């Protein structure tokens, strides 16, 4: 399965996101990112997936300071490309 597919990403999120509140946040950012991608002529699905993933580890990361690196390693371990991890 392609990790850059929205359905795959939603399945990934179901394994890592614990609360409806965080999921609603991620979906809202996804919608915003798709809008910006459309405005700037960028790939909408890719930008949407970036929005979905940007805070996925917020509830499981030990400290806010570690949040970016903690999540980045999980994304790498699940095969997300470096352009998405950054």
N, CA, C and O atoms as a GROMACS GRO file, in nm:
protein
  344
    1UNK      N    1   0.084  -0.118   0.000
    1UNK     CA    2   0.000   0.000   0.000
    1UNK      C    3   0.089   0.125   0.000
    1UNK      O    4   0.193   0.128   0.065
    2UNK      N    5   0.046   0.225  -0.073
    2UNK     CA    6   0.120   0.351  -0.085
    2UNK      C    7   0.100   0.436   0.041
    2UNK      O    8  -0.012   0.472   0.074
    3UNK      N    9   0.209   0.467   0.109
    3UNK     CA   10   0.197   0.547   0.231
    3UNK      C   11   0.151   0.689   0.203
    3UNK      O   12   0.103   0.758   0.293
    4UNK      N   13   0.165   0.734   0.079
    4UNK     CA   14   0.122   0.868   0.043
    4UNK      C   15  -0.023   0.871  -0.003
    4UNK      O   16  -0.065   0.963  -0.073
    5UNK      N   17  -0.098   0.772   0.036
    5UNK     CA   18  -0.240   0.761   0.006
    5UNK      C   19  -0.319   0.804   0.130
    5UNK      O   20  -0.283   0.767   0.242
    6UNK      N   21  -0.426   0.881   0.110
    6UNK     CA   22  -0.504   0.932   0.223
    6UNK      C   23  -0.562   0.818   0.308
    6UNK      O   24  -0.557   0.825   0.431
    7UNK      N   25  -0.615   0.715   0.244
    7UNK     CA   26  -0.675   0.604   0.320
    7UNK      C   27  -0.570   0.535   0.407
    7UNK      O   28  -0.598   0.501   0.522
    8UNK      N   29  -0.452   0.515   0.353
    8UNK     CA   30  -0.344   0.455   0.432
    8UNK      C   31  -0.309   0.545   0.550
    8UNK      O   32  -0.288   0.497   0.662
    9UNK      N   33  -0.303   0.674   0.525
    9UNK     CA   34  -0.270   0.769   0.632
    9UNK      C   35  -0.377   0.769   0.740
    9UNK      O   36  -0.344   0.776   0.859
   10UNK      N   37  -0.504   0.762   0.702
   10UNK     CA   38  -0.610   0.756   0.802
   10UNK      C   39  -0.599   0.629   0.886
   10UNK      O   40  -0.624   0.632   1.007
   11UNK      N   41  -0.562   0.519   0.824
   11UNK     CA   42  -0.540   0.394   0.899
   11UNK      C   43  -0.423   0.410   0.996
   11UNK      O   44  -0.431   0.369   1.111
   12UNK      N   45  -0.315   0.471   0.948
   12UNK     CA   46  -0.199   0.500   1.033
   12UNK      C   47  -0.241   0.584   1.153
   12UNK      O   48  -0.202   0.556   1.267
   13UNK      N   49  -0.321   0.688   1.128
   13UNK     CA   50  -0.366   0.775   1.236
   13UNK      C   51  -0.453   0.700   1.336
   13UNK      O   52  -0.447   0.728   1.456
   14UNK      N   53  -0.533   0.606   1.289
   14UNK     CA   54  -0.619   0.531   1.382
   14UNK      C   55  -0.537   0.451   1.483
   14UNK      O   56  -0.588   0.416   1.589
   15UNK      N   57  -0.413   0.424   1.450
   15UNK     CA   58  -0.325   0.350   1.540
   15UNK      C   59  -0.249   0.442   1.637
   15UNK      O   60  -0.195   0.395   1.738
   16UNK      N   61  -0.246   0.572   1.608
   16UNK     CA   62  -0.164   0.663   1.688
   16UNK      C   63  -0.241   0.775   1.756
   16UNK      O   64  -0.196   0.828   1.858
   17UNK      N   65  -0.356   0.812   1.703
   17UNK     CA   66  -0.433   0.924   1.759
   17UNK      C   67  -0.536   0.868   1.855
   17UNK      O   68  -0.614   0.779   1.820
   18UNK      N   69  -0.537   0.919   1.976
   18UNK     CA   70  -0.623   0.863   2.082
   18UNK      C   71  -0.755   0.938   2.101
   18UNK      O   72  -0.853   0.877   2.143
   19UNK      N   73  -0.760   1.067   2.071
   19UNK     CA   74  -0.879   1.145   2.102
   19UNK      C   75  -0.944   1.203   1.976
   19UNK      O   76  -0.878   1.230   1.876
   20UNK      N   77  -1.076   1.220   1.984
   20UNK     CA   78  -1.150   1.283   1.875
   20UNK      C   79  -1.104   1.426   1.854
   20UNK      O   80  -1.100   1.475   1.741
   21UNK      N   81  -1.069   1.494   1.962
   21UNK     CA   82  -1.026   1.633   1.951
   21UNK      C   83  -0.902   1.647   1.862
   21UNK      O   84  -0.897   1.735   1.776
   22UNK      N   85  -0.803   1.561   1.883
   22UNK     CA   86  -0.684   1.568   1.799
   22UNK      C   87  -0.718   1.529   1.656
   22UNK      O   88  -0.669   1.592   1.562
   23UNK      N   89  -0.802   1.428   1.637
   23UNK     CA   90  -0.838   1.388   1.501
   23UNK      C   91  -0.910   1.501   1.428
   23UNK      O   92  -0.883   1.524   1.310
   24UNK      N   93  -0.998   1.570   1.496
   24UNK     CA   94  -1.067   1.685   1.434
   24UNK      C   95  -0.967   1.793   1.396
   24UNK      O   96  -0.979   1.855   1.290
   25UNK      N   97  -0.869   1.816   1.481
   25UNK     CA   98  -0.764   1.914   1.451
   25UNK      C   99  -0.690   1.873   1.324
   25UNK      O  100  -0.669   1.956   1.234
   26UNK      N  101  -0.649   1.747   1.316
   26UNK     CA  102  -0.574   1.700   1.199
   26UNK      C  103  -0.657   1.711   1.072
   26UNK      O  104  -0.605   1.752   0.968
   27UNK      N  105  -0.785   1.676   1.079
   27UNK     CA  106  -0.873   1.687   0.962
   27UNK      C  107  -0.893   1.832   0.920
   27UNK      O  108  -0.902   1.862   0.801
   28UNK      N  109  -0.901   1.922   1.016
   28UNK     CA  110  -0.915   2.064   0.985
   28UNK      C  111  -0.790   2.118   0.916
   28UNK      O  112  -0.799   2.194   0.819
   29UNK      N  113  -0.675   2.080   0.966
   29UNK     CA  114  -0.550   2.124   0.904
   29UNK      C  115  -0.537   2.062   0.765
   29UNK      O  116  -0.489   2.128   0.672
   30UNK      N  117  -0.580   1.937   0.748
   30UNK     CA  118  -0.579   1.876   0.615
   30UNK      C  119  -0.659   1.961   0.518
   30UNK      O  120  -0.611   1.991   0.408
   31UNK      N  121  -0.779   2.000   0.556
   31UNK     CA  122  -0.865   2.081   0.468
   31UNK      C  123  -0.798   2.214   0.434
   31UNK      O  124  -0.803   2.259   0.319
   32UNK      N  125  -0.737   2.276   0.532
   32UNK     CA  126  -0.667   2.403   0.507
   32UNK      C  127  -0.551   2.383   0.410
   32UNK      O  128  -0.532   2.462   0.318
   33UNK      N  129  -0.475   2.278   0.432
   33UNK     CA  130  -0.359   2.251   0.346
   33UNK      C  131  -0.402   2.223   0.202
   33UNK      O  132  -0.335   2.266   0.108
   34UNK      N  133  -0.512   2.152   0.184
   34UNK     CA  134  -0.563   2.126   0.049
   34UNK      C  135  -0.601   2.258  -0.018
   34UNK      O  136  -0.573   2.279  -0.136
   35UNK      N  137  -0.664   2.347   0.058
   35UNK     CA  138  -0.698   2.478   0.005
   35UNK      C  139  -0.576   2.558  -0.037
   35UNK      O  140  -0.575   2.619  -0.144
   36UNK      N  141  -0.474   2.557   0.046
   36UNK     CA  142  -0.350   2.627   0.011
   36UNK      C  143  -0.282   2.563  -0.110
   36UNK      O  144  -0.231   2.634  -0.197
   37UNK      N  145  -0.280   2.432  -0.116
   37UNK     CA  146  -0.220   2.364  -0.230
   37UNK      C  147  -0.291   2.404  -0.359
   37UNK      O  148  -0.227   2.431  -0.460
   38UNK      N  149  -0.423   2.408  -0.355
   38UNK     CA  150  -0.500   2.449  -0.472
   38UNK      C  151  -0.464   2.592  -0.511
   38UNK      O  152  -0.442   2.621  -0.629
   39UNK      N  153  -0.459   2.680  -0.414
   39UNK     CA  154  -0.428   2.821  -0.439
   39UNK      C  155  -0.290   2.838  -0.503
   39UNK      O  156  -0.273   2.921  -0.592
   40UNK      N  157  -0.192   2.760  -0.459
   40UNK     CA  158  -0.056   2.775  -0.506
   40UNK      C  159  -0.016   2.676  -0.616
   40UNK      O  160   0.100   2.671  -0.656
   41UNK      N  161  -0.113   2.596  -0.663
   41UNK     CA  162  -0.085   2.502  -0.771
   41UNK      C  163   0.006   2.388  -0.731
   41UNK      O  164   0.086   2.340  -0.811
   42UNK      N  165  -0.007   2.343  -0.608
   42UNK     CA  166   0.074   2.232  -0.556
   42UNK      C  167  -0.012   2.106  -0.547
   42UNK      O  168  -0.134   2.114  -0.557
   43UNK      N  169   0.051   1.990  -0.528
   43UNK     CA  170  -0.024   1.863  -0.520
   43UNK      C  171  -0.114   1.858  -0.396
   43UNK      O  172  -0.065   1.855  -0.283
   44UNK      N  173  -0.243   1.858  -0.419
   44UNK     CA  174  -0.340   1.868  -0.309
   44UNK      C  175  -0.337   1.748  -0.215
   44UNK      O  176  -0.342   1.766  -0.093
   45UNK      N  177  -0.329   1.627  -0.269
   45UNK     CA  178  -0.330   1.510  -0.180
   45UNK      C  179  -0.204   1.509  -0.092
   45UNK      O  180  -0.212   1.479   0.028
   46UNK      N  181  -0.091   1.540  -0.150
   46UNK     CA  182   0.034   1.542  -0.072
   46UNK      C  183   0.028   1.647   0.038
   46UNK      O  184   0.067   1.620   0.151
   47UNK      N  185  -0.020   1.764   0.007
   47UNK     CA  186  -0.030   1.869   0.108
   47UNK      C  187  -0.133   1.830   0.214
   47UNK      O  188  -0.114   1.858   0.332
   48UNK      N  189  -0.242   1.766   0.172
   48UNK     CA  190  -0.343   1.722   0.267
   48UNK      C  191  -0.287   1.619   0.364
   48UNK      O  192  -0.314   1.625   0.484
   49UNK      N  193  -0.209   1.526   0.312
   49UNK     CA  194  -0.147   1.425   0.398
   49UNK      C  195  -0.051   1.491   0.497
   49UNK      O  196  -0.044   1.451   0.613
   50UNK      N  197   0.023   1.591   0.452
   50UNK     CA  198   0.111   1.664   0.544
   50UNK      C  199   0.030   1.726   0.657
   50UNK      O  200   0.072   1.724   0.773
   51UNK      N  201  -0.086   1.780   0.624
   51UNK     CA  202  -0.173   1.836   0.727
   51UNK      C  203  -0.223   1.731   0.825
   51UNK      O  204  -0.230   1.755   0.945
   52UNK      N  205  -0.257   1.614   0.772
   52UNK     CA  206  -0.303   1.505   0.858
   52UNK      C  207  -0.194   1.460   0.955
   52UNK      O  208  -0.223   1.425   1.070
   53UNK      N  209  -0.072   1.459   0.909
   53UNK     CA  210   0.037   1.401   0.988
   53UNK      C  211   0.108   1.499   1.081
   53UNK      O  212   0.182   1.457   1.169
   54UNK      N  213   0.087   1.628   1.064
   54UNK     CA  214   0.174   1.726   1.129
   54UNK      C  215   0.178   1.717   1.282
   54UNK      O  216   0.280   1.750   1.342
   55UNK      N  217   0.071   1.672   1.346
   55UNK     CA  218   0.067   1.664   1.493
   55UNK      C  219   0.024   1.525   1.542
   55UNK      O  220  -0.018   1.510   1.657
   56UNK      N  221   0.035   1.424   1.457
   56UNK     CA  222  -0.020   1.292   1.492
   56UNK      C  223   0.037   1.238   1.624
   56UNK      O  224  -0.031   1.161   1.693
   57UNK      N  225   0.160   1.276   1.658
   57UNK     CA  226   0.226   1.220   1.776
   57UNK      C  227   0.206   1.304   1.902
   57UNK      O  228   0.265   1.274   2.006
   58UNK      N  229   0.125   1.406   1.895
   58UNK     CA  230   0.111   1.500   2.007
   58UNK      C  231   0.073   1.430   2.138
   58UNK      O  232   0.125   1.465   2.244
   59UNK      N  233  -0.015   1.333   2.131
   59UNK     CA  234  -0.063   1.265   2.253
   59UNK      C  235   0.033   1.158   2.304
   59UNK      O  236   0.027   1.121   2.421
   60UNK      N  237   0.121   1.110   2.219
   60UNK     CA  238   0.206   0.997   2.258
   60UNK      C  239   0.352   1.037   2.280
   60UNK      O  240   0.432   0.957   2.328
   61UNK      N  241   0.387   1.159   2.246
   61UNK     CA  242   0.524   1.205   2.262
   61UNK      C  243   0.551   1.237   2.409
   61UNK      O  244   0.468   1.299   2.475
   62UNK      N  245   0.666   1.195   2.462
   62UNK     CA  246   0.696   1.217   2.603
   62UNK      C  247   0.698   1.364   2.645
   62UNK      O  248   0.649   1.397   2.753
   63UNK      N  249   0.753   1.452   2.561
   63UNK     CA  250   0.758   1.594   2.596
   63UNK      C  251   0.733   1.679   2.472
   63UNK      O  252   0.764   1.635   2.361
   64UNK      N  253   0.678   1.798   2.488
   64UNK     CA  254   0.658   1.886   2.372
   64UNK      C  255   0.788   1.917   2.297
   64UNK      O  256   0.787   1.933   2.175
   65UNK      N  257   0.898   1.927   2.370
   65UNK     CA  258   1.027   1.956   2.306
   65UNK      C  259   1.070   1.844   2.211
   65UNK      O  260   1.137   1.870   2.110
   66UNK      N  261   1.033   1.721   2.243
   66UNK     CA  262   1.071   1.606   2.161
   66UNK      C  263   0.973   1.580   2.046
   66UNK      O  264   1.001   1.498   1.959
   67UNK      N  265   0.860   1.648   2.048
   67UNK     CA  266   0.751   1.624   1.954
   67UNK      C  267   0.797   1.613   1.807
   67UNK      O  268   0.759   1.516   1.742
   68UNK      N  269   0.875   1.707   1.752
   68UNK     CA  270   0.910   1.693   1.610
   68UNK      C  271   0.994   1.569   1.579
   68UNK      O  272   0.966   1.497   1.483
   69UNK      N  273   1.096   1.544   1.659
   69UNK     CA  274   1.185   1.431   1.632
   69UNK      C  275   1.120   1.297   1.662
   69UNK      O  276   1.143   1.200   1.590
   70UNK      N  277   1.039   1.292   1.764
   70UNK     CA  278   0.970   1.169   1.802
   70UNK      C  279   0.879   1.123   1.688
   70UNK      O  280   0.885   1.007   1.645
   71UNK      N  281   0.797   1.213   1.638
   71UNK     CA  282   0.706   1.180   1.529
   71UNK      C  283   0.778   1.150   1.399
   71UNK      O  284   0.737   1.062   1.324
   72UNK      N  285   0.886   1.224   1.373
   72UNK     CA  286   0.961   1.202   1.250
   72UNK      C  287   1.013   1.059   1.242
   72UNK      O  288   1.008   0.996   1.136
   73UNK      N  289   1.063   1.007   1.353
   73UNK     CA  290   1.115   0.871   1.352
   73UNK      C  291   1.004   0.769   1.327
   73UNK      O  292   1.024   0.671   1.255
   74UNK      N  293   0.888   0.790   1.386
   74UNK     CA  294   0.775   0.700   1.362
   74UNK      C  295   0.736   0.702   1.215
   74UNK      O  296   0.711   0.596   1.156
   75UNK      N  297   0.732   0.820   1.155
   75UNK     CA  298   0.698   0.830   1.012
   75UNK      C  299   0.801   0.756   0.927
   75UNK      O  300   0.764   0.684   0.834
   76UNK      N  301   0.928   0.775   0.957
   76UNK     CA  302   1.033   0.703   0.883
   76UNK      C  303   1.015   0.552   0.898
   76UNK      O  304   1.026   0.478   0.800
   77UNK      N  305   0.989   0.507   1.020
   77UNK     CA  306   0.972   0.364   1.045
   77UNK      C  307   0.854   0.305   0.968
   77UNK      O  308   0.852   0.186   0.938
   78UNK      N  309   0.756   0.389   0.936
   78UNK     CA  310   0.639   0.344   0.861
   78UNK      C  311   0.651   0.370   0.711
   78UNK      O  312   0.555   0.350   0.636
   79UNK      N  313   0.768   0.413   0.666
   79UNK     CA  314   0.794   0.425   0.524
   79UNK      C  315   0.754   0.556   0.458
   79UNK      O  316   0.754   0.566   0.336
   80UNK      N  317   0.720   0.657   0.538
   80UNK     CA  318   0.688   0.786   0.477
   80UNK      C  319   0.816   0.847   0.421
   80UNK      O  320   0.921   0.839   0.484
   81UNK      N  321   0.807   0.909   0.302
   81UNK     CA  322   0.927   0.966   0.240
   81UNK      C  323   0.979   1.087   0.320
   81UNK      O  324   0.904   1.154   0.390
   82UNK      N  325   1.107   1.112   0.306
   82UNK     CA  326   1.172   1.219   0.381
   82UNK      C  327   1.106   1.354   0.355
   82UNK      O  328   1.100   1.438   0.446
   83UNK      N  329   1.058   1.377   0.234
   83UNK     CA  330   0.992   1.505   0.205
   83UNK      C  331   0.867   1.525   0.291
   83UNK      O  332   0.829   1.638   0.320
   84UNK      N  333   0.804   1.417   0.332
   84UNK     CA  334   0.687   1.425   0.419
   84UNK      C  335   0.729   1.433   0.566
   84UNK      O  336   0.661   1.497   0.646
   85UNK      N  337   0.838   1.371   0.600
   85UNK     CA  338   0.886   1.370   0.738
   85UNK      C  339   0.933   1.510   0.779
   85UNK      O  340   0.912   1.551   0.893
   86UNK      N  341   0.995   1.581   0.688
   86UNK     CA  342   1.045   1.714   0.719
   86UNK      C  343   0.929   1.807   0.733
   86UNK      O  344   0.948   1.926   0.759
   0.00000   0.00000   0.00000
